[in-house]
Amino acid sequence: MIAVTGASGQLGRLVVEALLKSKTETRIAALVRDPSKVADFGEKGVDVRKADYDAPETLAAALEGVERLLLISSSEVGQRTRQHKAAIDAAKAAGVKLIAYTSILNADDSPLALADEHRETEAYLEESGVPYVLLRHGWYTENYMGAIPAAVENGAVYGCAGDGRFSFATRKDYAEADAAVLLKEGQAGKVYELAGARGYTLSELAAEISAHANKTIPYVNIPEAAYSDALVKAGIPEPFAAILANSETGASGGALFTKSHDLSDLIGRSSTTLAESVAVAMQD
Ligand SMILES: NC(=O)c1ccc[n+]([C@@H]2O[C@H](COP(=O)([O-])OP(=O)(O)OC[C@H]3O[C@@H](n4cnc5c(N)ncnc54)[C@H](OP(=O)(O)O)[C@@H]3O)[C@@H](O)[C@H]2O)c1
């Protein structure tokens, strides 16, 4: 049996869908806090199991009979190391044979504040003795798609990433790569740097938006603190705004760029281009 945590989330849903599409004969389990969110999976033969990182007893029951586990990093930044440790402990106790963990791109030396919890989780996996594979994900293209209407309205894309390149790929691209690894043999010990096939600057993002908006929307680089303040004014909670601004500063130095083609090799096609994603986001 293959189990996916965070299966009610945006990435997790797409992984379960990719596994279903593969027509694998292996049973699939969706591990979620709230089974009602994935009732549709139950109708498709997926074993829906309640699993809350903060309630270890649910993890023990949810992992019964699981051979391969995709541990999708939790969305609760600041709580994640503890939560991931609970999941790894439960997987070890349940005799899981392989844990695939969705870490962050370039985790070994990433300067991003977000990378700390990923490094701590990677270290704990090593300590646990459970065979594991690292699926280090780059930035989701979607991180910027929600901000397009505001960019059009303000007449500018603001950020603090300078000329840094982001190897964007979509959640669907990452999900297909994650599913491919779960379905392959011999994955223990592997480290995948998953990201889009080419890197884009935020100026290139602004140019794509401009082309669809029929007006020039430049990229305007501002200091990290000013960008964080702008995100707060746009409604993003302060601690998360600071993390996003810190990530862009990291990206300015190349932290979210890679030359790795691991993702396209795994999915057997090119990753989705920025132009394709912007076109979808701005259709109508
Ligand atoms: N690389 C990037 O650009 C990027 C961007 C955003 C996030 N991420 C990371 O990638 C992960 C997946 O992304 P996503 O877009 O799918 O995020 P998402 O839509 O927010 O999904 C997060 C998932 O984690 C689950 N979760 C949160 N706390 C939990 C807990 N205590 N116990 C069990 N499950 C819990 C959520 O369950 P509920 O449905 O019950 O809330 C949800 O299924 C995120 O969690 C985050 O770590 C990466």
The ligand as a Tripos MOL2 file, in Angstrom:
@<TRIPOS>MOLECULE
LIG
   48    52     1     0     0
SMALL
NO_CHARGES

@<TRIPOS>ATOM
      1 N1          7.4560   24.8070   -2.8820 N.am      1 LIG1
      2 C1          6.5300   25.7350   -2.7390 C.2       1 LIG1
      3 O1          6.4460   26.7110   -3.4940 O.2       1 LIG1
      4 C2          5.5060   25.5850   -1.6490 C.ar      1 LIG1
      5 C3          4.4470   26.4900   -1.5710 C.ar      1 LIG1
      6 C4          3.4860   26.3040   -0.5650 C.ar      1 LIG1
      7 C5          3.6250   25.2400    0.3080 C.ar      1 LIG1
      8 N2          4.6700   24.3750    0.1980 N.ar      1 LIG1
      9 C6          4.8350   23.2060    1.0820 C.3       1 LIG1
     10 O2          4.2980   22.0850    0.3850 O.3       1 LIG1
     11 C7          3.2300   21.4920    1.1460 C.3       1 LIG1
     12 C8          2.1150   21.0780    0.2260 C.3       1 LIG1
     13 O3          1.6590   22.2250   -0.4600 O.3       1 LIG1
     14 P1          0.1170   22.4580   -0.7010 P.3       1 LIG1
     15 O4          0.0250   23.5660   -1.6610 O.co2     1 LIG1
     16 O5         -0.5620   21.1550   -0.9870 O.co2     1 LIG1
     17 O6         -0.3680   22.9790    0.7380 O.3       1 LIG1
     18 P2         -1.8640   22.9610    1.3180 P.3       1 LIG1
     19 O7         -2.8390   22.9940    0.1880 O.co2     1 LIG1
     20 O8         -1.9180   24.0370    2.3290 O.co2     1 LIG1
     21 O9         -1.9770   21.5420    2.0270 O.3       1 LIG1
     22 C9         -1.3530   21.2710    3.2320 C.3       1 LIG1
     23 C10        -1.8050   19.9100    3.6980 C.3       1 LIG1
     24 O10        -1.1910   19.6600    4.9770 O.3       1 LIG1
     25 C11        -2.2150   19.1710    5.8330 C.3       1 LIG1
     26 N3         -1.9230   19.4090    7.2390 N.ar      1 LIG1
     27 C12        -1.6650   20.5820    7.8560 C.ar      1 LIG1
     28 N4         -1.5320   20.3830    9.1770 N.ar      1 LIG1
     29 C13        -1.7250   19.0570    9.4000 C.ar      1 LIG1
     30 C14        -1.7430   18.2490   10.5570 C.ar      1 LIG1
     31 N5         -1.5540   18.7560   11.7860 N.pl3     1 LIG1
     32 N6         -1.9560   16.9190   10.4190 N.ar      1 LIG1
     33 C15        -2.1600   16.3900    9.1920 C.ar      1 LIG1
     34 N7         -2.1730   17.1050    8.0440 N.ar      1 LIG1
     35 C16        -1.9600   18.4300    8.1640 C.ar      1 LIG1
     36 C17        -3.4540   19.9500    5.4050 C.3       1 LIG1
     37 O11        -4.6160   19.3220    5.9200 O.3       1 LIG1
     38 P3         -6.0340   20.0960    5.9940 P.3       1 LIG1
     39 O12        -6.6660   19.9290    4.6220 O.co2     1 LIG1
     40 O13        -6.7600   19.3620    7.0470 O.co2     1 LIG1
     41 O14        -5.7580   21.5290    6.3450 O.co2     1 LIG1
     42 C18        -3.3240   19.8270    3.9050 C.3       1 LIG1
     43 O15        -3.7760   18.5730    3.4560 O.3       1 LIG1
     44 C19         2.8140   22.5890    2.1410 C.3       1 LIG1
     45 O16         2.2470   22.0080    3.2710 O.3       1 LIG1
     46 C20         4.1320   23.2880    2.4070 C.3       1 LIG1
     47 O17         4.9010   22.5870    3.3720 O.3       1 LIG1
     48 C21         5.6100   24.5240   -0.7740 C.ar      1 LIG1
@<TRIPOS>BOND
     1     1     2 1
     2     2     3 2
     3     2     4 1
     4     4     5 ar
     5     4    48 ar
     6     5     6 ar
     7     6     7 ar
     8     7     8 ar
     9     8     9 1
    10     8    48 ar
    11     9    10 1
    12     9    46 1
    13    10    11 1
    14    11    12 1
    15    11    44 1
    16    12    13 1
    17    13    14 1
    18    14    15 2
    19    14    16 1
    20    14    17 1
    21    17    18 1
    22    18    19 2
    23    18    20 1
    24    18    21 1
    25    21    22 1
    26    22    23 1
    27    23    24 1
    28    23    42 1
    29    24    25 1
    30    25    26 1
    31    25    36 1
    32    26    27 ar
    33    26    35 ar
    34    27    28 ar
    35    28    29 ar
    36    29    30 ar
    37    29    35 ar
    38    30    31 1
    39    30    32 ar
    40    32    33 ar
    41    33    34 ar
    42    34    35 ar
    43    36    37 1
    44    36    42 1
    45    37    38 1
    46    38    39 2
    47    38    40 1
    48    38    41 1
    49    42    43 1
    50    44    45 1
    51    44    46 1
    52    46    47 1
@<TRIPOS>SUBSTRUCTURE
     1 LIG1         1 GROUP 0 **** ****
